[in-house]
Amino acid sequence: MAFMNIYLNFDGQTEEAFNFYKSVFGGEFKSMQRMKDAPGAEKLSPEEQNFIMHCALPIGNNQLMGTDIIKSQGHTLTVGTNVNVSINADTEDDAKKIFTKLAEGGKIEMPIEKAFWGDLFGSLKDKFGIQWMIVYSYNQQN
């Protein structure tokens, strides 16, 4: 597998938290996307439209990533389970295999498929309650 990252969920505090982490670790954000840039954003409140959809802060050879939950879409935040392990697979086939195996006995949250931002993406909770995000980027740079 190419690399593994930690993905954090917040209740409207992603930008504040990541600015703090940036002050601790240094560097520049690789990504800071807002909910208003996603398809269907017009259904969200103005406050939720300004929430962070995806943020990435490189730390060494890894990234700390995060997002805000959207309560109007039924999302809830439970401190302690607001962390996901994100696997960036080397190939599309590897991503699908990893996803399928981790999903056995677990619960698929988002089936693995090409997402609107262009990557192959899926999320699930395995049979032990661990939350996983599986990604294959079609434009990986090695």
Backbone hydrogen bonds in HBPLUS format (Angstrom, degrees):
<---DONOR---> <-ACCEPTOR-->    atom                        ^
c    i                          cat <-CA-CA->   ^        H-A-AA   ^      H-
h    n   atom  resd res      DA  || num        DHA   H-A  angle D-A-AA Bond
n    s   type  num  typ     dist DA aas  dist angle  dist       angle   num
A0002-ALA N   A0088-ASN O   3.09 MM  86  5.70 125.0  2.41 143.6 158.1     1
A0003-PHE N   A0088-ASN O   3.36 MM  85  5.45 155.4  2.42 139.7 145.7     2
A0088-ASN N   A0003-PHE O   2.97 MM  85  5.45 174.2  1.97 171.5 169.8     3
A0005-ASN N   A0086-SER O   2.86 MM  81  5.08 160.8  1.89 147.3 153.9     4
A0086-SER N   A0005-ASN O   2.90 MM  81  5.08 174.4  1.90 153.7 153.2     5
A0065-MET N   A0006-ILE O   3.05 MM  59  6.28 169.8  2.06 164.5 165.6     6
A0007-TYR N   A0084-ASN O   2.88 MM  77  4.87 163.5  1.91 149.8 149.8     7
A0084-ASN N   A0007-TYR O   2.73 MM  77  4.87 157.9  1.78 148.4 155.4     8
A0008-LEU N   A0065-MET O   2.77 MM  57  6.15 164.5  1.79 144.1 145.4     9
A0067-THR N   A0008-LEU O   3.01 MM  59  6.54 138.2  2.19 154.1 166.8    10
A0009-ASN N   A0082-ASN O   2.84 MM  73  5.02 148.3  1.94 154.2 154.3    11
A0010-PHE N   A0067-THR O   2.90 MM  57  6.25 148.2  2.00 152.3 162.1    12
A0069-ILE N   A0010-PHE O   2.75 MM  59  6.09 152.3  1.83 168.2 177.5    13
A0017-ALA N   A0013-GLN O   2.83 MM   4  5.96 169.5  1.84 162.5 166.0    14
A0018-PHE N   A0014-THR O   2.80 MM   4  5.93 167.0  1.81 158.9 162.3    15
A0019-ASN N   A0015-GLU O   2.95 MM   4  6.08 147.8  2.06 144.7 153.1    16
A0020-PHE N   A0016-GLU O   3.09 MM   4  6.34 149.9  2.18 143.3 151.4    17
A0021-TYR N   A0017-ALA O   2.86 MM   4  6.25 159.5  1.90 151.1 156.6    18
A0022-LYS N   A0018-PHE O   2.85 MM   4  5.92 152.4  1.92 140.1 147.8    19
A0023-SER N   A0019-ASN O   3.06 MM   4  6.29 144.3  2.20 135.9 144.9    20
A0023-SER N   A0020-PHE O   2.98 MM   3  5.09 119.6  2.35  97.1 112.5    21
A0024-VAL N   A0020-PHE O   3.06 MM   4  6.43 135.2  2.27 142.7 155.7    22
A0024-VAL N   A0021-TYR O   3.08 MM   3  4.96 127.5  2.37  91.5 105.8    23
A0025-PHE N   A0021-TYR O   2.80 MM   4  6.01 173.2  1.80 163.5 163.3    24
A0026-GLY N   A0022-LYS O   2.69 MM   4  4.89 142.1  1.83 131.1 140.3    25
A0030-LYS N   A0056-ALA O   2.78 MM  26  5.33 155.8  1.84 149.4 156.4    26
A0056-ALA N   A0031-SER O   3.00 MM  25  5.02 154.4  2.06 134.0 132.7    27
A0033-GLN N   A0054-HIS O   2.81 MM  21  5.20 168.9  1.82 161.9 163.4    28
A0053-MET N   A0033-GLN O   2.71 MM  20  5.45 152.2  1.79 134.7 143.6    29
A0054-HIS N   A0033-GLN O   3.31 MM  21  5.20 161.2  2.35 128.5 130.7    30
A0037-ASP N   A0034-ARG O   3.01 MM   3  5.71 164.0  2.04 119.3 124.6    31
A0035-MET N   A0051-PHE O   2.89 MM  16  5.69 157.6  1.94 151.9 155.1    32
A0038-ALA N   A0035-MET O   2.96 MM   3  5.47 169.2  1.97 124.1 125.7    33
A0036-LYS N   A0049-GLN O   2.85 MM  13  4.42 134.3  2.06 148.2 133.7    34
A0041-ALA N   A0038-ALA O   3.20 MM   3  5.62 146.1  2.32 141.0 137.9    35
A0043-LYS N   A0040-GLY O   3.05 MM   3  5.88 168.4  2.07 125.0 128.7    36
A0044-LEU N   A0041-ALA O   2.94 MM   3  5.42 164.6  1.96 118.0 123.2    37
A0049-GLN N   A0045-SER O   2.83 MM   4  6.09 152.0  1.91 157.4 166.4    38
A0050-ASN N   A0047-GLU O   3.13 MM   3  5.39 136.4  2.33 101.3 112.7    39
A0051-PHE N   A0048-GLU O   3.07 MM   3  5.05 152.1  2.15 100.7 109.4    40
A0068-ASP N   A0052-ILE O   2.92 MM  16  5.46 158.3  1.97 163.8 156.6    41
A0055-CYS N   A0066-GLY O   2.95 MM  11  5.20 135.4  2.16 147.7 152.9    42
A0066-GLY N   A0055-CYS O   2.97 MM  11  5.20 145.0  2.10 138.0 143.7    43
A0057-LEU N   A0064-LEU O   2.87 MM   7  5.24 160.9  1.90 150.5 157.1    44
A0064-LEU N   A0057-LEU O   2.97 MM   7  5.24 166.5  1.98 140.3 142.1    45
A0059-ILE N   A0062-ASN O   2.80 MM   3  5.28 165.2  1.83 132.9 137.8    46
A0062-ASN N   A0059-ILE O   3.07 MM   3  5.28 159.7  2.11 128.1 129.0    47
A0073-GLN N   A0070-ILE O   3.01 MM   3  5.49 153.0  2.08 112.8 121.3    48
A0075-HIS N   A0070-ILE O   3.26 MM   5  5.42 156.0  2.32 141.4 134.7    49
A0074-GLY N   A0071-LYS O   2.92 MM   3  5.11 158.9  1.96 115.9 117.1    50
A0081-THR N   A0078-THR O   2.88 MM   3  5.62 163.8  1.91 142.7 148.1    51
A0085-VAL N   A0131-GLN O   2.98 MM  46  6.39 164.4  2.00 152.3 153.1    52
A0133-MET N   A0085-VAL O   2.91 MM  48  6.18 151.8  1.99 149.4 149.3    53
A0087-ILE N   A0133-MET O   2.79 MM  46  6.20 157.5  1.84 168.2 174.9    54
A0135-VAL N   A0087-ILE O   2.84 MM  48  6.07 158.9  1.88 171.3 172.8    55
A0089-ALA N   A0135-VAL O   2.84 MM  46  6.16 151.0  1.92 172.6 177.3    56
A0095-ALA N   A0091-THR O   3.04 MM   4  6.32 158.8  2.08 147.4 152.9    57
A0096-LYS N   A0092-GLU O   3.05 MM   4  6.36 161.6  2.08 152.7 156.9    58
A0097-LYS N   A0093-ASP O   2.92 MM   4  6.15 159.4  1.96 152.7 158.7    59
A0098-ILE N   A0094-ASP O   2.88 MM   4  6.02 172.4  1.89 158.4 160.2    60
A0099-PHE N   A0095-ALA O   2.96 MM   4  6.06 165.7  1.98 149.0 153.5    61
A0100-THR N   A0096-LYS O   2.95 MM   4  6.05 166.6  1.97 147.4 151.3    62
A0101-LYS N   A0097-LYS O   2.99 MM   4  6.16 165.6  2.01 154.2 157.8    63
A0102-LEU N   A0098-ILE O   2.93 MM   4  6.07 168.1  1.94 156.0 159.6    64
A0103-ALA N   A0099-PHE O   2.96 MM   4  6.04 144.7  2.08 147.5 157.2    65
A0104-GLU N   A0101-LYS O   3.26 MM   3  5.50 152.2  2.35 104.2 112.0    66
A0106-GLY N   A0103-ALA O   2.81 MM   3  4.88 163.4  1.84 124.8 127.5    67
A0107-LYS N   A0125-LYS O   2.77 MM  18  5.22 161.8  1.80 155.8 162.2    68
A0125-LYS N   A0107-LYS O   2.85 MM  18  5.22 160.5  1.89 147.8 154.2    69
A0109-GLU N   A0123-SER O   2.87 MM  14  5.36 151.2  1.95 130.3 137.3    70
A0110-MET N   A0123-SER O   3.02 MM  13  4.97 167.6  2.03 133.9 134.9    71
A0123-SER N   A0110-MET O   2.94 MM  13  4.97 149.7  2.03 129.3 138.9    72
A0113-GLU N   A0121-PHE O   3.02 MM   8  5.59 153.9  2.09 140.1 139.0    73
A0121-PHE N   A0113-GLU O   2.93 MM   8  5.59 169.1  1.95 140.6 141.3    74
A0115-ALA N   A0119-ASP O   2.78 MM   4  5.62 173.9  1.78 167.3 165.3    75
A0118-GLY N   A0115-ALA O   2.89 MM   3  5.41 163.7  1.92 118.9 124.2    76
A0120-LEU N   A0136-TYR O   2.90 MM  16  5.03 162.7  1.93 161.8 158.3    77
A0136-TYR N   A0120-LEU O   2.94 MM  16  5.03 151.3  2.02 141.4 144.4    78
A0122-GLY N   A0134-ILE O   3.07 MM  12  5.36 140.2  2.23 147.7 155.2    79
A0134-ILE N   A0122-GLY O   2.84 MM  12  5.36 167.4  1.86 161.1 165.4    80
A0124-LEU N   A0132-TRP O   3.01 MM   8  5.41 155.9  2.07 147.5 153.0    81
A0132-TRP N   A0124-LEU O   2.82 MM   8  5.41 169.7  1.83 164.6 167.5    82
A0126-ASP N   A0130-ILE O   2.85 MM   4  5.42 160.2  1.89 156.0 154.1    83
A0129-GLY N   A0126-ASP O   2.89 MM   3  5.32 168.7  1.90 121.7 124.3    84
